[in-house]
Every structure is written in structure tokens, then in C-alpha cells.
Amino acid sequence: MKKIIALLSIVFFSAFDTAPTLKFELTIPETETVLKALSQLPYSEAAPLINKIQLQAQKQLTDTSKNKK
């Protein structure tokens, strides 16, 4: 868990809008693990990234449910 937090903090501090973006394909349980690890960081550091992950996940899950209809 400490390694995940350390890695995520490195990614968080180096991830600015001008940086190249990466796209990951994670299962919902894997995403929940990432969010749980982020929640161990101070709120001011983790909140923007947690929010970004949640917004992207919500959009993808909404788009997926629309495509099934």
C-alpha cells in the first residue's frame, strides 16, 4: 500500500495540464484500490485527482449504460 501511495504521489505532483496524458484501463475494483490509496494522502493533495478519476469513471459508466440500451 505504501508503494502505491508513493507512486501515486509522484504521478500527482508531476501531472499538470501541460504534461502528456495517459489512459489506463482498470476494473472497478482496481479503480477503488487506487482511490483508497489516494485517500491516505492529505486532502489538499489528493482531492483534485480523486475528483478527476470519479468524473471520468462516471462518464464512462454512463456512456456504457447508454450503449447497452
Order of alpha helices (4+ residues) and beta strands (2+ residues): alpha-alpha-alpha
